[in-house]
Amino acid sequence: MAAITASMVAELRGKTDAPMMECKKALTEADGDMAKAEELLRVKLGSKAGKAAARVTAEGVVVACIENGVGALLEVNCETDFVTKNDSFVAMANAAVRLVAQHNPADVAALGTLSYSQDGFGPTVEDVRKGLIGKIGENMTLRRFKRFASGAKLASYLHGTRIGVVVEFEGDDVAAKDVAMHVAAMKPVALQSSDVPQDLVERERSVAAAKAAEDAAVATAAGKPVQSPEIVAKRIEGGVQKFLKEVSLFNQPFVKNDKQTVEQMLKACNTTVKGFTLYVVGEGIEKKTDDFAAEVAAQVAAAKQSA
């Protein structure tokens, strides 16, 4: 059985907004597996524990560049939020995203070989990165990028330095910019319901089925009637369809006018969105959480042994 620390409970609470004791119970049942504990909470608490996807932990910046019809979006990571405000770090990130747009590197490794000098370091992006690590005293990585050169018009939006969006479109520039802002706020995963990745759909169906099973168990224990399998199946499928509408861009209520969907707004503006890319700093990265009390106890024990 994995040890459940206070820091683990706090991390799960921060991701889900679930009560502290429920987080501890879920972690215990999941034997310390954070992802499994999140799913258990969603089954038990429903939408109250559904905020995990919008929470991230690693630090860094997202930067964008659009020049001469070509664009790029880049995420650069570092260890602390303090470094994200460092002028040299920000300068390297902005230079790197321009190089992506201009030279179309195959991957992050190829980006590192491109010519670039800054703060006395060079002659490549990788040399500058290594030099700034020594100068600033923190590790930093060029994590991921995407280049846009399909011939479609491009609109970008940066929400601070942590969220970046590029939208590929035809039509009205203002409408496209509004969509980019909407994507940053609502974080859709696909243009339309049919494009939502199947693994996400199946995960949502699994959660809905587990929730229905738990409700049935509660009803049985209380001596109340249990819904028929047909009704349960319709309820599960209804939950899945609701999820698909919530995460597909065209079906989402438009943030500037929730009386119309994004699709309806675009039609009114005679604009077509062909695709979008959303980067959130640290998305998918688990940040190490230190157990300070355990660390101190270990140091005390080591000191006693050496005495």
Buried (B, 14 or more C-beta within 10 A) or exposed (E): EEEBBEBBBEBBBEBBBBBEEBBBBBBBBBEBBBEBBBBBBBBBBEEBBBBBBEBBBBBBBBBBBBEEEBBBBBBBBBBEEEBBEBEBBBBBBBBBBBBBBBBEBEEBEEBBEBEBBBBEBBEBBBBBBBBBBEBBEBEBBBBBBEBBEEEBBBBBBBBEBBBBBBBBBEBBEEBBBBBBBBBBBBBBBBBBBEBBEEEBBEBBBEBBBBBBEEBBEEEEEEEEEEBEEEEBEEBBEEBBEEBBBBBBBBBBBBBEEEEBBBBBBBEEBEBBBEBBBBBBBBBEBEEEEEBEEEEEEEEEEEEEEEE
